[in-house]
Amino acid sequence: MANPLGMMKKAAQMQRQMKKMQKQLAKRTVEVKNGQVTVVAAGDMTIKQITIDPAVLEAKSLQQVEKMIAGAVNSGLDSAKKMAGAEMSNMTGGLGGLADMLGG
């Protein structure tokens, strides 16, 4: 059976690592372009910037522009989620010591 005190220490260490990773991910961004709309999303799933080419506002209907923005935001968040997952996996070595905590 695993040592309860050791498990608590390991859990506290993992919690500190997670907070550190969250801060680092907030600084990492991805940029996605959907037509003439560009979105910059951060690894903490926040949108940092949306840029719309002014020409698209003249050439497209409001509904088309709205769809382009929604598509760009969704793509940006999806890319940020994938980037964050990869970073977390790299930083934690896959399980982040979970196997050790469970006695594995």
N, C-alpha and C positions, 0 to 999 in steps of 0.2 A: 504494500500500500504506500502511496506517495505521502511525503511529509507535509502536513497541513501548513506549517509555518513557511516552508519553502514554496508551497503553492501560492500563499498570500503574497510573498515577496515577488514572485514571478508575475503575478497578476498586476501588482502595483507597477512593476517595471514595464509591463506591456502597456499599461494605461499611459505612462509617461511617453513611451515611444509613439503611441497613437496620437497624442496631443502634438508631439513634435512633427509627425508626418502631416497632420492636418494643417499646421502652420506652413510647412514646406509646400504642400499641394496648393494652398491659397495663392502662392507666388508663381506657380507654373500655369501657363496658359496654352490654349490651342486656338487656332484661327481657322474658321470655316467660311467658305464663300458659296452662296447659293444664288446663282445668277448675278445680279448686281447688288446683292446684299451680303455684307461681310459681318460675321459675329466673332468676337473674342470671348471665350469662356475660360474660367479658371478651374483648377482641379478641385476646388471646394464647391463646385456646381453653381457658381455665380456668373452672371453675364457682366463682363467688364466694359464692352463697347459694342455698339451696332453702328455700322456705316452703310448708308444707302446712296448709291450713285444718283445724283439729281436727275439725270436723264430718264431714269426708270419712272420717276414720278410724273413725267410728261407723257411717256409712251404707254403706260400701263394703267389699268383701272385700279381703284382703291382696293378692291377685293384681290386682285392679282398681287399687288404689293404686300398686302397683309399675309397672303399665303406664302410669298417668298420670305418674309420676315419670320413667320412661324416655322417654316422649313429650316431656315438657317439657324434659328435658336435651338430647335430640336437636334439638328445635326451637331451643333456646337456642344450642347450638353452631353450628347451621346459620345462624342470624341473626348470630352473632358472626363467622362465617367470611365472610359476605356484607359485613358492615360493615367488616371488616379488609381485604377485597379492594378495596372502594370507596375506603377511606382510602389504601391503598398506591398505588392507581392515581392518586388525586388528588395525593399527595405526590411521586410519581415522574414525573408527567406522562406516564403510560402506559408508556413503555419505560424510563424512568429513565436516559436517556443511553446505552442499549445500542446504539442506532443510531450514535451518535457514536463509541463504542468500536470498532465494526466498520467504521468508515470511511464510514458512510452519511449 
